[in-house]
């Protein structure tokens, strides 16, 4: 139904007659690999055909790397990435077609817990950056004072 084909059309794609297709759907017969590969070639979710559950998408190498890195992040890091993606996808600023996502495809808002973790982590990062900047300033001032005394 998802791809708009009749039972006869699906049977033809798989190289079968309509009755064999009906037998597959009634669970009185099981499909072979050639049939399943033919269905996969036209975009039918073969995992769904076999189990009745949607397949998890196969990731390409870039997607797999990104997912692996995301899984290494703490809650604040994950929250930051989710906020960034929501911004880019929801307003269309970095989508492939340059268009905002339609409402049904919008990235979900962050949970309050993750949002709080992002705020705490951001505050900590600002504090650390300020300390580093102050130490660098003090070090430059000390170096400048030493060189002027010589």
N, C-alpha and C positions, 0 to 999 in steps of 0.2 A: 504494500500500500504506500509506503513512504516514497518510493520512486515512481509510483503511478503505473505499474505494470499489472496486467491480468495474470491469472494462474497459467493460462495457455502461453502467454508471452514469456513468463519466467521459465516454464517448461522448455520452450523453444531455445532460450538462451542456454539452458543447461543441457541441451541436446536430448530432451526427453519428450514423451507424449504427455498429454494433459492428465491421463489416468495415473501415470507414475507420479506426477507432481501431486495429485490428490492423495495418493498413498503416502508420500513423504509428509504431507501436512497432517494426515490422520495418524501418523506414527505407526503405520503398518509396514513400512519399509524405510530403510535408512539410505541417505544419499551417499554417493561415492565421492572421492576426492576431485575427479574431473568436473563433476557437476558443481561442487562447491567453489572451485577455482573459477569456473565460468561465471558464477554469480558474483564472486568477489570482483571480477574484472569490470562489472557494470555498476559497482558501488553498493552492492548489497552487503550488509553486515553479516558475515558468515557465522560469527560467534553467536549472534542473535538467532540465526536459523537453527543452530545446534542446541542452544541452551535456553533461549527465551530471554536472555539478559544482554544489555548493550555492552559491546566490547569497549575496553579501555583503548584509547587511541595509541597507536605506535608513535613514539617520539623520534624525531630525527636527532642527529648528534648535537646540534646547537640547543634544541629544546631539552635534551637529556642533561647537557652540561648545566643549563640554567636551573633546571629542577634540582639537580644534585647540589648546586651552590645554595639554592633557596633552603633546602632541607638542613643545611649546616648553620643557618642563621638562628639567633635567639628570637624571642617573641617581638622585641623591638625592631629587629632587622626585617622580620617577616612583615610586620605592620607597615614599615616604611615602604617596602617593595609593593605591597598591596595598595597603599595610598598613591604611589607613583603611577602604577598601572591604571588605577581607576581614573586618575586625572587624565592621562594620555588617551585612554580608550573612550571615556565618557565624553570628552570634548572633541575628539577626533584629531587632536594635534599631531599625533604620530601613528595613526592607523594607516594601513596599506592604501586605502582609498581616500584618506583625508576627511572622511565623514564621521561625525559622532555616532557612537553605537546607538541603535534604536533602544527604546526603554526596556524591552524584554531581554536585551543582551548586555545591559549595563553591568559593570563590575559592582559587586555588593559592597556596601559600606562596611567599615571595620567594626568588629565588636568593641564594646567599651573597654574590656580588659586589654586588648591589643593596642587600642588607642592610648590608654593610660601608659602602657609600657613604652610606646613610641615617645610620648611626652617626657617620661622619666629619663629615657636613654638620651634624648636630645638635650635635655638640661645637663646631664652628666657630660656629654660630649662638649657642650659649650663651656662648662666649668674647666674641663681639661685643656681645651684649646686656649682659654684665657690664661691659665697657669703657664702653659708652654710659652705663650707670647710674652708674658711678664718676665719669665726667666731669660728669654732671648734678649729682651730689652735691657735687663739688668746686666747681662753678660756683655752686650755691645757697649753699654755705658762704662763698665769696668775696663774693657779693652781700650776704649777711647781715652779714659783717664790715665791708664798705664802708659799709653803711647805718648800722651801729652806731657807726662812727667819726665820722660826720657829726654 
